Amino acid sequence: MRNGGVILYPTDTVWGIGCDATNAEAVARVYKIKHRDDSKALICLVDSDARLQRYVRNIPNVAWDLIDAVTKPTTIILDNAVNLAPNLIAEDGSIGMRITQEKFSHELCYRFQKPIVSTSANISGMPAAQNYCDIDPELLNAVDYVCESRRDEKKPHKPSSIIKLGADGTVNVIRK
C-alpha cells in the first residue's frame, strides 16, 4: 500500500478493498476495480481517535459521544476532511470514517499509520462479500494482494451503520 497497491482484506464488517487513503492514484484504482462511479463516496478505516483527528478538522463533540456509545461498527460522515486524496473527499468536503476495533483491520491500520480505504469487496451494484469465499474472482485478480487472515471464516457479516453529522449539529442516519 505504501507504493500505491490495492488489497483485499477482512474488516470489522464485510471484506473490503483497501488502499492508502492519501494516495489519489490508488483511490482511482479502487474505483476502477469496483466499476464504481467516482462521484460515489468511499469510506476509510483508522485505528484510533488520534488518527481520526489528523484527517478531519473540528470534529464535533457529538461525534465523540457517538463513537463512545455505539456497540456495532458505525461509520460517521464528518465535514472538513483534510490530508486525504482529493478524489476520496466528497464534493461537500466530507468523508466517512470508522475507528475499527476488529483485531486484523485495527492492526493493519495501526501498522500502516494512515487511513485505509475500506469499501466493500464487490463489483458496484453486486452484494458485498461477507466472507472470503464470496469475493468475485475478477476482484481477486485485480488487486495486488489478498490478506490471509480469516479466509476460512463462513459466518454472516453486515456492512456498518452510517451516520452523517452536519456542521450545524444535525444527525442523519444513512444506513442502520
C-alpha positions in Angstrom: 0.0 0.0 0.0 2.9 2.4 0.6 3.6 2.1 -3.1 0.0 2.6 -4.3 -1.0 -1.1 -4.0 -4.6 -2.2 -3.6 -5.5 -5.1 -1.2 -8.5 -7.2 -0.3 -8.8 -7.6 3.5 -11.3 -8.6 6.2 -12.7 -5.7 8.3 -14.9 -5.3 11.3 -17.8 -5.7 8.9 -17.6 -7.3 5.4 -14.4 -8.0 3.3 -13.0 -4.8 1.9 -11.0 -3.4 -0.9 -8.4 -1.1 0.5 -5.5 1.3 -0.3 -3.7 4.3 1.1 -6.4 6.9 1.6 -3.9 9.7 0.9 -2.8 8.3 -2.5 -5.1 9.6 -5.3 -3.8 7.1 -7.9 -4.5 4.2 -5.6 -8.0 5.5 -4.8 -8.7 5.8 -8.6 -7.7 2.2 -9.0 -10.2 1.2 -6.3 -13.0 2.9 -8.2 -11.9 1.3 -11.4 -11.7 -2.2 -9.8 -15.2 -1.9 -8.4 -16.6 -0.4 -11.7 -17.9 2.4 -9.5 -18.6 6.0 -10.4 -16.1 8.2 -8.6 -18.8 10.5 -7.6 -19.9 7.9 -5.0 -18.0 8.2 -1.8 -15.7 5.6 -0.2 -15.1 5.3 3.5 -11.8 5.0 5.5 -10.8 3.0 8.5 -8.5 4.3 11.2 -7.1 2.7 14.3 -7.7 5.5 16.9 -9.2 8.8 17.9 -5.8 10.5 17.4 -5.5 9.2 13.9 -9.1 10.4 13.1 -8.2 13.9 14.2 -5.4 14.1 11.7 -7.8 13.7 8.8 -10.9 15.6 9.9 -10.7 19.2 11.1 -13.0 20.3 14.0 -14.7 17.1 14.9 -18.0 17.9 16.8 -18.4 16.7 20.4 -21.5 14.7 19.3 -19.2 12.6 17.2 -17.1 11.6 20.2 -20.3 10.8 22.1 -21.5 8.6 19.3 -18.2 6.8 18.9 -18.2 6.0 22.7 -21.9 4.9 22.6 -22.1 2.6 19.6 -22.0 -1.1 20.0 -21.7 -2.1 16.4 -19.4 -0.9 13.6 -20.5 2.6 12.7 -19.1 4.9 10.0 -19.5 8.6 10.7 -19.6 11.1 7.8 -17.8 14.2 9.0 -17.3 17.6 7.4 -13.9 19.2 6.9 -11.8 16.3 5.6 -8.1 17.1 5.3 -4.8 15.4 4.3 -6.6 12.8 2.2 -6.6 12.0 -1.5 -8.8 14.7 -3.2 -10.8 12.0 -5.1 -11.8 10.4 -1.8 -13.3 13.5 -0.3 -17.0 14.2 -1.2 -17.9 17.4 -3.0 -19.2 18.9 0.2 -15.8 18.3 1.9 -17.0 15.4 4.0 -15.5 11.9 4.5 -16.9 8.7 6.0 -14.5 7.4 8.8 -14.7 4.5 11.1 -12.5 3.6 14.0 -12.1 -0.2 13.6 -12.0 -2.4 16.7 -11.6 -5.7 14.8 -8.2 -7.3 15.5 -6.8 -7.7 12.0 -8.1 -4.4 10.4 -7.1 -2.5 13.6 -3.5 -3.9 13.5 -3.3 -3.1 9.7 -4.4 0.5 10.3 -2.0 0.8 13.3 1.0 -0.5 11.3 0.2 1.5 8.2 -0.1 4.7 10.3 -2.6 6.3 7.8 -6.3 5.8 7.0 -7.0 2.9 4.7 -9.8 3.0 2.2 -12.5 0.4 3.1 -15.1 -0.2 0.5 -17.0 -3.5 0.2 -15.3 -6.2 -1.8 -17.7 -6.3 -4.7 -18.4 -5.0 -8.2 -20.6 -2.0 -7.8 -24.3 -3.0 -7.6 -23.5 -6.6 -6.5 -23.8 -7.9 -2.9 -20.9 -7.2 -0.5 -18.6 -10.1 0.2 -19.4 -11.2 3.7 -16.6 -13.8 3.6 -13.6 -14.5 1.5 -15.4 -17.2 -0.4 -17.9 -14.6 -1.6 -15.4 -12.5 -3.4 -15.8 -12.3 -7.2 -12.8 -13.8 -9.0 -12.5 -10.6 -11.0 -11.6 -8.7 -7.8 -9.2 -11.4 -6.7 -7.3 -10.9 -10.0 -7.5 -7.1 -10.0 -5.8 -6.4 -6.7 -2.1 -6.5 -5.7 -2.5 -8.6 -2.6 -5.2 -10.6 -0.7 -4.7 -10.9 3.0 -4.5 -14.3 4.6 -6.5 -13.5 7.7 -10.0 -15.0 8.2 -10.1 -16.7 4.8 -11.8 -19.8 6.2 -14.5 -17.9 8.1 -18.1 -18.6 7.0 -20.5 -16.5 9.0 -22.8 -13.7 8.3 -21.4 -10.1 8.4 -23.2 -6.9 7.8 -22.0 -3.5 6.5 -21.5 -0.8 9.1 -24.2 1.6 10.1 -23.6 5.1 8.5 -24.4 8.3 10.3 -23.9 11.8 8.8 -23.1 14.6 11.2 -23.7 18.0 9.9 -21.6 21.0 10.9 -24.9 22.5 12.4 -25.3 19.5 14.7 -27.8 17.6 12.6 -27.7 13.9 12.7 -28.8 11.9 9.7 -28.9 8.1 9.8 -27.9 6.9 6.2 -27.9 3.2 7.0 -28.9 1.4 10.2 
